[in-house]
Amino acid sequence: MPVWYANPDPVFQPAMRLINSITNANPCVVECTFDHDYVTGLILRLYIPKNYGMYQADKFVGEITVLSPTTFSMNLNTTNYDSFSAPTSPPYYHETAMCVPVGNIQDVYNVAVRNVK
């Protein structure tokens, strides 16, 4: 299986995170592969390639509620969507499921955008 990499400490870019799982629930719960450092109120866009299942959620944009360092919920009803499942056998694809910050309803940014240079 290919190894995907997301920089946990980006220099200057939206702090995208790789998605490990998404529940079939209302609201759905998204689990990232490592600590996301997001805050409640952040607005994210999901990118879900078809080979991951749950492609119905691809390009969904919504506000999040942080549940833990690696999980958050989104106001998206995925109960009738295909199950999310990362591909485990060839052919592997050069795409991976991810979430990317696109906005914020609060005046607080954590690491959604960072410029350290």
N, C-alpha and C positions, 0 to 999 in steps of 0.2 A: 504494500500500500504506500502511496506517495506520502511524503511528509510535507505538510503545509506550514508556512511560517508567517507569523504576524509580529511585527516589532512591538514588544510590550511597552516601550518607551520611545515613541516616535519623536523625531526632531521637529518637523513641521508638516503635519498632514492630519486629516481627520483620524482620530484614534479608532480605526476599524478593528473589529474583533471577529475571530472565526467562531462559527456556531457549531456547538457540539450536539445540541438537541433542541427540539421545539415540541411542546406538548400539544395534543389534540384536546383543547379546552377553551373555555370562555371565561376570562381572558386567557390567552396563551402565555406560557412561561418559556422563555428562551434561556438556554444555558450556553455560556461561552467556554472556550477551551482553557482560558486562564482569567485572572481578575480583570474585569472590564474597566474599573475606575470611573464608571458613569454615575450621574446623580439623577434622582427623581426629577422629572420634568424635561429631561433631554428628549429631543425628537430624533428618531433613528429611521433609516431606510434599510429594509431587509433585501438581500440579494440571495435568491435560492435557485441554483441551477436545477434543471429538470431531473437530472440523475440523482438528486438528493430527495426526491419526493417532495410533497407539500409545495410544489411549484406555484400553487394558487396564491401563496403569500409573497411571491416574488415582487419586488418593488413596492411593497406596502410601506407606508410612512405613518408613524404614530409615536405618541408620547409614551415614555416608559415609567414604570414604578420599580425602583431597585428593591430586590428581595434579599440578596446576599452579594458577596463580592463577585460571584460568577453568574448570578441569575437575575433576571428582571422580567416583569410582565408587561404586556402590551395590550391595548384595547382592541384585540383582534379575535374574532370567534373562529377557531380552527377545528371545531368539533367535526365538521363534515369534510375537511380537507384530507388529502392523502397523508399517510404517516410520513414523518421526517425520518430519513435513513441515509447516512453517508455511505457511498459506494465502498464495498469491501473486496471486490474482485475486478480484474481487468474487463473491459478497457477503462483505465483511469483517465480522468479528464483534467484539463489544466484550469479548472474552475473550482472554487470551493464556496460553501455557504458562508456569508458574512453579514455583519451589520455595520452601518456607517452613520455617524452623527451628521445630521443636516440642519439642526437648529436647536433652540432652547427656549422654553417659555419663562425661564428664570434669569436673573442677573448673574448667575453663578456658573462658571465653567470650571470643570476639574481638569481633565486632560482631553477634552473633546478636541481642542485645538491648542497646540503648544509651539512656541517659537523660542528656542533656547540659544540660538546662534547670534 
